[in-house]
């Protein structure tokens, strides 16, 4: 009986140690990911600024929104998103974590054959949003849509927190009269914190 209890105690201790090691590993991985996010933002700065200028949004708003999306929603499972998208699932894909269904919605309603081009197939669309350049185009345009929809309904400049919150939640699944100027979630909170911090402030000023 005593031997059995000792064995269970040892097993419990081992499991607890493994649990904390996993937590520490994930935390270290997240810190590494954060460094990679910043490097990618800097490396893609010219493209980000170009398309933000095209759609008349502040590059720092864009970076804050995408940083918050990656910080809160990107995990180890998302490393398989490209494969999941190619087999017909609906993950968030690419640099700005653009959901496949959102990209389809953008092309269905807003393709203009100038900047947004209608894809000839599902496979073509997935490959487009895997590509950094197209992903930035679509995600910048989507943030602009969110900004303009909020501005049109509430007649005041929407906050970073609300815009980023709806980027995470999605507006393509909601009618315009259902949006709320005071709505926010963790993505919005993180975006606002980034926006008003000194992170990447020289590359993307307020």
N, C-alpha and C positions, 0 to 999 in steps of 0.2 A: 504493500500500500504506500509506504513512504517512498520507495523507489519510483513508483508510478507518478506520485506527486512531484518528485524532483525532476522527472523527465518532462512533465508538462510545464514546469517552471522554466526549465532550460529552453524548451521549444518556444515559450512565450517571449523570453528574453531575446532569443535569436530573431523571432519575427519582428519584435519592436526595433531591434538594431537595423534590420533590413529595411523596415519602413522609414526610419530616419535617414538612412543612407540614400534611399530613393528620393526622398524629399530634398536632400542636399544636392543630389545630382541634378534634379529638375531645376532647382534654383540656380545652380551654376550654368546649366544649359540656357536658362532664360537670360542670365546676364550676358552670355556669349551672343545670344540672339539680338539683344539690345544693341551691342556694339556693331553687329552686322546691319541692323536697321539703319543706324546712323551713317555707316559707310555707304550703303546703297542710296540713301537720300542725297549725300554729297556727290556721289558718282553720277547720279541721274539729275543733278540740279538743273542743268541747262534744259533738259526735256521738260521737267516739272515747271520751271519758270515760263518756258515757251507756251505750253498749253494752258497754264493758269492765266497768262496774258491774253490768249485767244478767247478764253471764256470769262475773262474779267473777274477773277477771284484772286485773293491774296495767296501767294505761294505758301506762306506760313500757316494759313488756315488749312490748306490741303495737307501739308506735312503733319500738322498736329492731328488731323482727322485720321490719316493713314497710320501714323504712329500709334494712336490710341486703339485702332482696330487690331493692329498686329500685337500690341502689348497685351490686350485683353482676350483676344480670340484665337491667336495662332498657337498651336500646340503640336506635339509630336505626331498626332494623327494627320494633321494638315500637311505633313511632308509627303503624303500620298495623294494630295488633292488632284494633281494633274492626271494621274492614272484613274482616279474616281470619276473625274470629269469626262475622260475619253470613253469610259464604259457607260455613260449616260446618266450618271448621278449628278447632283446639283450642289457641289461644294463651292466654297469661295476660292478663287484661283488667282495666282500671280502676285505681282508686286503689291498691289493695293487691295488684295483679297476681294476681287469682284466676283460676286455669285454668278454662276452661269445663267440662271433664269433672269437675273437683272440685266445682263448683257443682251439677252434675247429681247427683253422688253424695250431696252433702249433702241435696238435696231428696228424693232417692229414699229415704234412710234416716232422715232426721231432721226432715222437715217436721212441724210441730205445729199449723199454722194459727193460731199466736199471734205468733211472731216469724219462723219459717221457713215460707214458704208455697210449696206446690207450683205450679210454673208450668204454664200450659195449653198452652204450645208452646215449641219451641226458641227461636224469635224473642223471645218474652216473657222467657225466662230470660236471654238475652244482653243485652237492654235493661236488665234488672234489675241485672246485675253491672257494666254500664257506669255506672249511676247510683252516685254516691259513697255515698249513705246505705245502699243495699242491699249494696254491695260491702263496706262497713265491717261491717255485720251478719254477712255470711257469713264474712269473714276473721277477725273476732273470735271467732265461734263455732268456726271451724276451729282456731284457736290454742288455744282452751279444750279441744277434743277431743284435740289432741296432748298438752297438759299432763296431762289426766286419764288418757289411755291410758298414758303413761309412769309417772304416779303409781300407777296401779292395778297395774302389773306389777312395779315396782321398790320400791314402798312408801317412797319418799323424794321430796322436792321436786326436780323436774327443773331442770336448769340452763337459763339463757337460751340458751346456745350450742346445747344439744341441741334445745330447742323450735324455735328459729329454723332450725336445720339441717333438721329434719323439715318445717317449713313450706315450705322450698325444694324438698326432695326429694319430699314427699307421703306421707301415711299412708293415703290412700284406695286406694292400689294395693298395700298390704302388709297381711298379717295381723298381729294384735296381738302374736303370739308372736315376730315377726321383728324387732321394734324393739330398739334397743340404747341403754342409758342413757349410753354413752360415745361414741356416734356424733356426729360433727360434720363440717361442711364449711365452705367460705369464708363462706357466708351466716351460719352460726352464729358464726364468729369475728368478723365485722363487727358483728353484733348485740350480742355481749358487749362489744366495745370501745365501742360507742355507749352501751349501758346504763350502764356504769360511768364514762362520760365526763361532762363538764359541758354537752354539747350539749343544748339545749332543757330544761335541768334545772329551770328555773323553771316552765315550762309543764307539764312531765311529770316530777315528782319521783320518786325511787326509794322 
